[in-house]
Amino acid sequence: MNPIDESDVIRLELPATYKYLNVLEACISAMLARVESLPEQNILAYNVALAVHEACTNIVEHSYAGSAGSIKAVLRLSEEPRRLVIELHDTGRSFVMPEIQEPNVGDLQVNGYGLFLMNQLMDEVKYHPQNGNNRWRLVKHL
């Protein structure tokens, strides 16, 4: 694999609140806009941003659960294979990743769609819980 050019890496640290998630989403869109020959770039950017938003929502709701904290995000574009890798780190509480099941859209339910949606929109979704250093890794092949 070719080494990643640091010019293709964005690092952010955001307060773990909903009001700053749009900053991360804007970075995803801007980064993907720089990829040449990317079919349906706007749709792809929307889908990736939605998946990342769901992961960040889990961090805000479950990891920090109302307490102060931050989300560190690293976005990397790589050529071999061509993909976007997004890593999210938090220092909040870990949680046990439930088994991903397709939600029953006929039943009214408040929770359970986020993880399913993330897995449908991304090519790889991994969560690594560790006391004081939880990590999400989301990959989208381009």
N, C-alpha and C positions, 0 to 999 in steps of 0.2 A: 504494500500500500504506500502511496506517496505521502510524504509528510504534509501535514495541514499547514497551509500558509496562514500565519497569524492575522493577515488582513481579512481572512474569511471567518474570523471568530469575533463574536460580540459577547461581552460580559456585562451583566446588569445585577444590581442588588436593589430590590424593591421592598417597600414596607408590605407586610403581609395583610393587606386590606384590598377590598374589591376595587376601590377607586383608582388604583394604579395598575391594574391588570391590562388596561388598554395601552399602556406604554410598551409592554412586552408584545402585545398583539401588533402594534405599529412596527416594531422592530422585525417581527416575522415577515410582515408584508413587504417592508422595505428590502429585507435581505433576499427574499424570493424574487423581487422585481429585478434584481441584478443577475439572475440566472438566465443565460441565453437559451433560446429555443425551448422554453418551458410552456407546454400546452396548457391552456386553461389556467393561467397563472393566478387570476383573481379567485377562482373557485378553490384552487389548491391552497392559496394563502388563507382563505376563509376557513377551510376545513382544518388546516394545521393549527391556526389560531384558536379555533373552537376546542380542539382536543387539549391544547396547552391551557386554555382557560379552565377547562374541567379539572385538570390536574391541580392547577393553582387554587381553585375553589376547594378541592379536598384538603389542601394544605391549610388554607385559611380556616375552614370549618372544623376539620378534625385534628390537625396537627397542633395548631395554636389555639383553637376553640375560644376566641375572644381575647386572648392575651397578646401582647405585643411581640412582634417577631419580624423576620425578613425572609424573603425568597431570593436566593441567588440563582441566576439563570445564565447558562452558557449555551450559545447558539453557534453551531459549526456547519459550514458547507464543506463537503468533500467531493472529490471528482471520481475516485476509484473505490467503491462504486459511487455514482453520483447520488448524493443524499443530503438531507438536512437532519442533523442530530441536535436535539434540545435536551439539556440536562437541567434539572431543577433540584436545588438543595434547600433543606430547612433544618432547623435545630429544635423543632417542636416534638410533640409526642409521636411515637410510631403508631401505626395501626395495622391490623391484620388484613391483608388484601383478601376480600371475599372472592369466592369462585365467581367468575364472570358468567352470568346467565342472561339470555335474551329476555328483556322485559316484556311482560304481557301488556300490550297497549290497550287491551280491553279493560284492564283493571286500573282504577285510579290509584296511583302511587306517587309519592313525593320524591323518594330516593331510588337509586338503582340504575338510573339511565346514564350517568356520567362515565363510569368505567366501561360500560358496554359501548358507548359512543366513541370514547377514546380508542378502543380496540378496533372499531369499524373504520375510523378515519386515518389511523396511523398504521404503518407496517410493523412496528415493534413498540410495545409499551411494557416497561419493566419498572417495578418499584422495589427498592432495596431499603427496608427499614433498619435503622441502626440507632441506638440510643444517642441522641444529640447530633445525628448526621443522616437524616433521611434523604434518599435520592430517587428521583424519577428520571427515566431515560426514555425519550420518545424519538422514534426514527421514522422519517418519511423518505422513501426512495423517489428520486426525481428522474 
